[in-house]
């Protein structure tokens, strides 16, 4: 045993001596190399390959160790002649880790490159040319959009590992002027074996949103040999939500196909295919996507506070001064690309527990004109259908033009009220909604303020039960003001309701085109609904039906709704209305209707049906007093529509 130990010690000593001799030999060989002599040949090679200025501002130093590192300070790469900044890239320090043994032959083989504090400015011009494209300027934007052609991945992947620390990348779209800031805390791409998968990590922010992802891609050899399909896998977090991407990419001259595509982000899960054709003047996308569930709130990204002190947020957009948002719509893509395809969503969540199912979108985008040929779904008791066109105007500063038709068929009143935040126990209330409008502008508020068209809501017979307890909701306040029978009866027997808004330049001038009828009274409204200033100014006049034996000398003969959409005020005239409502309630409760004296109207003086008047149709007889009596027939299509709505 002692002899064996002695033998092992001798072998280790000999091996250690041999390693020492090799290191001494390498040190002697490297000591004779002046690394600064490589500066000008290196700069010349970069200038020749890119056609750009390349400057090495600091000295080149070689630090000896088991993994020698070449350090270059203050490196700058020039920009395209048309670009805004003089340099496309500035790097405070470049560290290149080189293989040890090739140094014996005075050869540098880089196995790892680290860019410390790089500042990279990427941008396109108005025609879509990118400043990251080197070589002949005659290349088409489609060719320049190819990542492999743009940056020459083949030579770059010859390096085993690339790392970026504390960097910043700004991307500016030359067409829209929008800037996307990217802060790189750490970025690493590894490819130690040509036949092994490429792995990578990114940690930083994109437009102020915290991103931390790990990637697992196909091999370097497969990418260089263009062996398709090429696998791509990413996983991590975006804005604190789990995110994954699994897909396979197939590239061909002028086109790219992503099939299959599986993307998850928080509650969202998306599958499908995407094809990109770059042979034309603009890229053309063809998509076929499916999503199980869409919660619109899940698409919103939070402010960048979570990104941390090292990752400052992008400037926050100015707050909206209107209830209808006035921030510019993100529609720059209308001019940037062409597209067509379909999207199917099994369930779209709506506010207050409502939802649409089997929502299908079919669309086409060409030369700045987005045509929605179908946007449909079932829910709210019926079906919802929309079609329309959004067109980019010739003057980009004017935004876009909108031409839309929307329709809700056989809807139910209860879920519609719930969608508006007014939960009610409702029986009946079949509802039809139609909207036709044209508008233009840069924001939703611009569209509303310039809207020309007609909005129409028809509601059929329904019984609405008052919610338990008192309520401050506007609908409840308004109902209590115009309907003195509401509290006494515990609800409302609605016979019909009509809202018809003829809009011109964002203003609806209402001349009794808003109305409702109950078994006891009818109500019509006159005034304005102003989408430009987001204000109401409506006078509602209740009219007690003939045959209702009550003395309403103090009954509210005018209720006014006035003020901003967000906080309208209700004024009741005369002041005795509250007292009269109490008297009516007491009489109904004791069955003393006949004790209240004369009626407000007699049969001969009864007005036309407010609902018919709101639709622009004159009724030949007064509105019936009984829910079981049919209203006078309405001529033409309006009569047919109302008949179907009311179940006749």
Secondary structure as UniProt FT lines:
FT   HELIX           2..31
FT   HELIX           35..37
FT   HELIX           38..50
FT   STRAND          54..56
FT   STRAND          60..63
FT   TURN            66..67
FT   STRAND          69..78
FT   TURN            81..82
FT   STRAND          87..98
FT   HELIX           101..105
FT   STRAND          110..124
FT   TURN            126..127
FT   TURN            131..132
FT   TURN            137..138
FT   HELIX           141..144
FT   HELIX           147..151
FT   HELIX           153..156
FT   TURN            157..158
FT   STRAND          161..172
FT   TURN            174..176
FT   STRAND          179..190
FT   TURN            194..195
FT   STRAND          197..206
FT   TURN            207..208
FT   STRAND          209..219
FT   HELIX           220..224
FT   TURN            225..226
FT   STRAND          230..238
FT   TURN            239..240
FT   STRAND          241..252
FT   TURN            253..254
FT   STRAND          255..265
FT   TURN            266..267
FT   STRAND          268..277
FT   STRAND          283..295
FT   HELIX           296..299
FT   HELIX           304..307
FT   TURN            309..310
FT   HELIX           333..336
FT   STRAND          337..349
FT   HELIX           351..353
FT   STRAND          355..366
FT   TURN            367..368
FT   STRAND          369..379
FT   TURN            380..381
FT   STRAND          382..392
FT   HELIX           396..398
FT   STRAND          400..412
FT   HELIX           413..419
FT   TURN            420..421
FT   STRAND          425..428
FT   STRAND          430..441
FT   HELIX           444..449
FT   STRAND          452..459
FT   STRAND          462..465
FT   HELIX           474..482
FT   HELIX           485..489
FT   STRAND          491..504
FT   TURN            505..506
FT   STRAND          507..518
FT   STRAND          521..530
FT   TURN            531..534
FT   STRAND          535..544
FT   TURN            546..547
FT   TURN            553..554
FT   STRAND          558..564
FT   TURN            566..567
FT   STRAND          569..573
FT   TURN            575..576
FT   HELIX           577..590
FT   HELIX           593..596
FT   HELIX           603..605
FT   HELIX           610..614
FT   TURN            615..616
FT   TURN            627..628
FT   HELIX           636..645
FT   TURN            646..647
//
